Amino acid sequence: MGSALAAVVFDFDGLLMDTESTMLASWEFEWQQWGRTLDRTTFFADHGGDVTDSHYAALARAVGPGFDRDLSHARRIAHRENLHAGLDLADGIVQWLEDARAVGLRLAVASSSPMAWVEGHLRRVGVRDAFDVIACGDEVDDHKPAPDVYLLALQRLGTADGCVAVEDTPHGVDAAHAAGLPCVAIPNPFVQPDRVARDSALLDVMSAALAQQD
């Protein structure tokens, strides 16, 4: 990776916390309330940012004139919040954060989601203070695969030297590369591993770097 490993910049949704599964579950639940079935194959976007309006538009088309968006939104959000009440960091993340801190690495988040969403979840599970820097989608012009949020995170870290990104989607990997960062790919359950296979091998590189700094 060029220079010694100094910082790790994580994506949030689907990586640090499996909010991708709870998002899908909330939408599947809401489609069921209208007697419809959500098509999973077209659900996940190939870019970051908020796609809520397009999801409601698809549901409205499926339901027809009787669709009530306000009712639907309130019910879906209530169901999602119930799911989030028991949602913790993804398996292995706590240990990874502890190991990184133990060897002096700085930690950051670069997410297309809004700051309130990311910080809210991190505070809820008690790990906000583990991160030196958080950069979010509501602070930049363009979402992943554009590099904007990574560039903002690097600006706040003060350097790109020795930084590596960790991502779970192809557009996240592309954003990290566009910002000039090597990237470890850990695909979420809804991403075919072969779509990020070129970066998955870097996981061994980063693990070795952590071991060398221990």
RAFENBEL-V191068 format. One record per residue. N is the residue number from 1. SS is DSSP state (h for helix, s for strand, l for the rest). Layout:
BEGIN
n: (N & N)
ss: (SS & SS)
END
This chain:
BEGIN
n: (1 & 2 & 3 & 4 & 5 & 6 & 7 & 8 & 9 & 10 & 11 & 12 & 13 & 14 & 15 & 16 & 17 & 18 & 19 & 20 & 21 & 22 & 23 & 24 & 25 & 26 & 27 & 28 & 29 & 30 & 31 & 32 & 33 & 34 & 35 & 36 & 37 & 38 & 39 & 40 & 41 & 42 & 43 & 44 & 45 & 46 & 47 & 48 & 49 & 50 & 51 & 52 & 53 & 54 & 55 & 56 & 57 & 58 & 59 & 60 & 61 & 62 & 63 & 64 & 65 & 66 & 67 & 68 & 69 & 70 & 71 & 72 & 73 & 74 & 75 & 76 & 77 & 78 & 79 & 80 & 81 & 82 & 83 & 84 & 85 & 86 & 87 & 88 & 89 & 90 & 91 & 92 & 93 & 94 & 95 & 96 & 97 & 98 & 99 & 100 & 101 & 102 & 103 & 104 & 105 & 106 & 107 & 108 & 109 & 110 & 111 & 112 & 113 & 114 & 115 & 116 & 117 & 118 & 119 & 120 & 121 & 122 & 123 & 124 & 125 & 126 & 127 & 128 & 129 & 130 & 131 & 132 & 133 & 134 & 135 & 136 & 137 & 138 & 139 & 140 & 141 & 142 & 143 & 144 & 145 & 146 & 147 & 148 & 149 & 150 & 151 & 152 & 153 & 154 & 155 & 156 & 157 & 158 & 159 & 160 & 161 & 162 & 163 & 164 & 165 & 166 & 167 & 168 & 169 & 170 & 171 & 172 & 173 & 174 & 175 & 176 & 177 & 178 & 179 & 180 & 181 & 182 & 183 & 184 & 185 & 186 & 187 & 188 & 189 & 190 & 191 & 192 & 193 & 194 & 195 & 196 & 197 & 198 & 199 & 200 & 201 & 202 & 203 & 204 & 205 & 206 & 207 & 208 & 209 & 210 & 211 & 212 & 213 & 214)
ss: (l & l & l & l & l & l & s & s & s & s & l & l & s & l & l & l & s & l & h & h & h & h & h & h & h & h & h & h & h & h & h & h & h & l & l & l & l & l & l & h & h & h & l & l & l & l & l & l & l & l & l & h & h & h & h & h & h & h & h & h & h & h & h & l & l & l & l & l & h & h & h & h & h & h & h & h & h & h & h & h & h & h & h & h & l & l & l & l & s & l & l & l & h & h & h & h & h & h & h & h & h & h & l & l & l & s & s & s & s & s & s & l & l & l & h & h & h & h & h & h & h & h & h & h & l & l & l & h & h & h & l & l & s & s & s & s & h & h & h & l & l & l & l & l & l & l & l & h & h & h & h & h & h & h & h & h & h & l & l & l & l & l & s & s & s & s & s & l & l & h & h & h & h & h & h & h & h & h & l & l & l & s & s & s & s & l & l & l & l & l & l & l & h & h & h & h & h & h & h & h & l & h & h & h & h & h & h & h & h & h & h & h & h & l)
END
